[in-house]
Amino acid sequence: KGSDTSCIPASVMQSLQRQYHDNTIKMLHLSREMSRICEVFAGAGIRSLWLKGPLLALHLYGDVAHRTSKDLDILVDAEDVEKAEQVLTQLGYEAEEEIVLGNWKKKSHHRSFEHREHFAQVEIHWRLNPHYSRSYSFEQLWQRRREVRLSSQTYFCLGNEDLLCYLTDHGARHGWFRLR
């Protein structure tokens, strides 16, 4: 956009353009999956709050292609986790790990799934972080949610203050690896 790139070697520009193109395709693929899952969840009566992914890119940069994402993170009420897992299984997703006996909902805060055919990854969260005592209830987060329209579909995401807290906590727990 008006900046001089003549000092950047052509091979570097080609590599950046290829990476941008590949990321755009991946984010569009995740957006399509997000739409499909959102519709089926709504039909099954599962309220969902979308964390990160294409909607965060849209919120922060105005374009789903301006951020990378490897998976879709969805927060559901703890009471709906099993129903959400059944829906994902019906859509062709498989859990990446087995449930360990015991009170697994208190010992963890999410489960990971991968699609058998197109390899999209989805994490179902029932808390924002693994610290059970420091999590807001789903109902509290739902009351503060914000709506996002993408194409002709409405999604629900964390409210801005909850999103800031979540992203800060998430980044700290993962050692801010994206900043490297």
Legacy VTK file of the C-alpha trace (Angstrom):
# vtk DataFile Version 3.0
C-alpha trace
ASCII
DATASET POLYDATA
POINTS 180 float
0.000 0.000 0.000
2.272 2.694 -1.249
5.446 1.329 0.352
8.594 0.721 -1.655
9.527 -2.968 -1.706
12.253 -2.673 -4.374
15.007 -3.356 -1.822
13.451 -6.728 -0.882
14.784 -9.635 -2.955
12.214 -11.146 -5.343
12.646 -14.587 -3.759
11.731 -13.201 -0.337
8.655 -11.431 -1.738
7.581 -14.622 -3.539
7.989 -16.623 -0.328
5.954 -14.090 1.662
3.233 -14.043 -1.002
3.090 -17.854 -1.032
2.855 -17.989 2.781
0.133 -15.325 2.775
-1.808 -17.227 0.110
-1.469 -20.532 2.006
-2.608 -18.885 5.233
-5.590 -17.292 3.482
-6.682 -20.705 2.192
-6.267 -22.241 5.664
-8.232 -19.470 7.383
-11.027 -19.747 4.802
-11.099 -23.507 5.421
-11.338 -22.900 9.192
-14.049 -20.289 8.596
-16.072 -22.822 6.608
-15.714 -25.383 9.402
-16.597 -22.748 11.984
-19.806 -21.996 10.069
-20.727 -25.664 9.780
-20.091 -26.380 13.469
-21.911 -23.229 14.576
-25.027 -24.197 12.614
-25.086 -27.741 13.968
-24.418 -26.610 17.545
-27.259 -24.077 17.316
-29.572 -26.776 15.941
-28.649 -29.020 18.878
-29.301 -26.212 21.390
-25.619 -25.807 22.309
-24.640 -22.218 23.110
-21.075 -21.522 22.033
-18.547 -18.739 22.430
-15.806 -18.730 19.812
-12.291 -18.032 21.073
-9.445 -16.897 18.800
-9.318 -18.294 15.242
-10.798 -16.473 12.247
-13.109 -14.338 14.382
-10.204 -12.948 16.409
-8.424 -12.082 13.146
-11.556 -10.321 11.944
-11.928 -8.462 15.255
-8.289 -7.348 15.474
-7.370 -6.802 11.829
-10.641 -6.659 9.903
-9.663 -9.663 7.755
-9.615 -13.386 8.611
-6.425 -13.821 6.548
-4.336 -11.385 8.616
-3.690 -13.860 11.437
-2.626 -17.488 11.531
-4.524 -20.156 13.410
-4.087 -23.887 13.584
-7.448 -24.760 15.114
-10.855 -23.586 16.265
-11.432 -23.050 19.977
-15.037 -23.179 21.169
-16.237 -22.551 24.719
-19.442 -24.344 25.730
-21.253 -24.729 29.018
-19.801 -27.636 31.025
-23.270 -29.209 30.925
-23.090 -29.339 27.103
-19.611 -30.832 26.674
-20.773 -34.376 26.012
-23.443 -33.164 23.569
-20.826 -31.027 21.762
-18.501 -34.021 21.538
-21.294 -36.138 20.050
-22.011 -33.455 17.449
-18.337 -33.247 16.474
-18.184 -37.047 16.189
-21.222 -36.990 13.884
-19.454 -34.353 11.761
-16.443 -36.664 11.308
-14.180 -35.498 14.128
-12.250 -37.845 16.403
-10.966 -37.088 19.895
-7.173 -36.853 19.973
-6.954 -38.346 23.469
-8.990 -40.721 25.563
-10.850 -39.542 28.635
-9.007 -40.462 31.800
-11.218 -41.896 34.508
-12.111 -39.601 37.338
-13.456 -36.091 37.302
-11.901 -35.083 33.971
-13.856 -31.849 33.734
-12.121 -30.548 36.852
-8.702 -31.873 35.840
-8.682 -30.234 32.427
-10.362 -27.365 30.606
-10.582 -28.615 27.006
-10.485 -31.613 24.665
-8.990 -31.688 21.177
-10.556 -33.172 18.056
-9.368 -33.616 14.485
-11.424 -34.267 11.378
-10.705 -37.643 9.773
-10.748 -36.405 6.188
-9.725 -32.751 6.008
-7.731 -32.589 9.251
-9.329 -29.473 10.722
-8.629 -29.271 14.457
-11.185 -28.200 17.058
-10.848 -27.737 20.804
-13.956 -27.865 22.959
-13.411 -25.774 26.104
-15.628 -25.760 29.172
-13.429 -23.270 31.042
-11.152 -20.528 29.784
-8.141 -21.801 31.675
-7.048 -24.884 33.615
-7.352 -23.073 36.951
-10.795 -24.195 38.075
-11.056 -21.700 40.915
-10.184 -18.700 38.691
-12.630 -19.302 35.855
-15.763 -17.299 35.194
-18.887 -19.372 34.730
-20.137 -19.891 31.215
-23.287 -17.979 32.151
-21.270 -14.921 33.231
-19.298 -14.985 29.976
-22.468 -15.526 27.944
-24.087 -12.468 29.514
-21.093 -10.331 28.441
-20.701 -11.844 24.950
-20.505 -9.881 21.746
-21.961 -10.758 18.374
-19.866 -10.989 15.232
-21.277 -11.247 11.723
-19.227 -13.052 9.124
-20.833 -13.514 5.728
-24.469 -14.100 6.622
-23.899 -15.866 9.934
-23.854 -14.589 13.512
-21.279 -15.912 15.960
-20.904 -15.220 19.651
-17.504 -14.372 21.125
-16.151 -13.221 24.446
-16.839 -9.618 25.361
-13.829 -7.330 24.948
-12.799 -7.313 28.626
-13.131 -11.102 28.922
-11.233 -11.511 25.645
-8.357 -9.367 26.917
-8.142 -11.406 30.140
-8.351 -14.687 28.217
-5.697 -13.769 25.652
-3.344 -12.468 28.342
-3.736 -15.639 30.422
-3.469 -17.877 27.355
-0.363 -16.092 26.078
1.332 -16.291 29.475
0.540 -20.015 29.831
2.062 -20.682 26.401
5.157 -18.548 26.984
4.151 -15.987 24.361
5.479 -18.346 21.664
3.880 -16.367 18.811
6.016 -13.359 19.730
9.169 -15.337 19.016
LINES 1 181
180 0 1 2 3 4 5 6 7 8 9 10 11 12 13 14 15 16 17 18 19 20 21 22 23 24 25 26 27 28 29 30 31 32 33 34 35 36 37 38 39 40 41 42 43 44 45 46 47 48 49 50 51 52 53 54 55 56 57 58 59 60 61 62 63 64 65 66 67 68 69 70 71 72 73 74 75 76 77 78 79 80 81 82 83 84 85 86 87 88 89 90 91 92 93 94 95 96 97 98 99 100 101 102 103 104 105 106 107 108 109 110 111 112 113 114 115 116 117 118 119 120 121 122 123 124 125 126 127 128 129 130 131 132 133 134 135 136 137 138 139 140 141 142 143 144 145 146 147 148 149 150 151 152 153 154 155 156 157 158 159 160 161 162 163 164 165 166 167 168 169 170 171 172 173 174 175 176 177 178 179
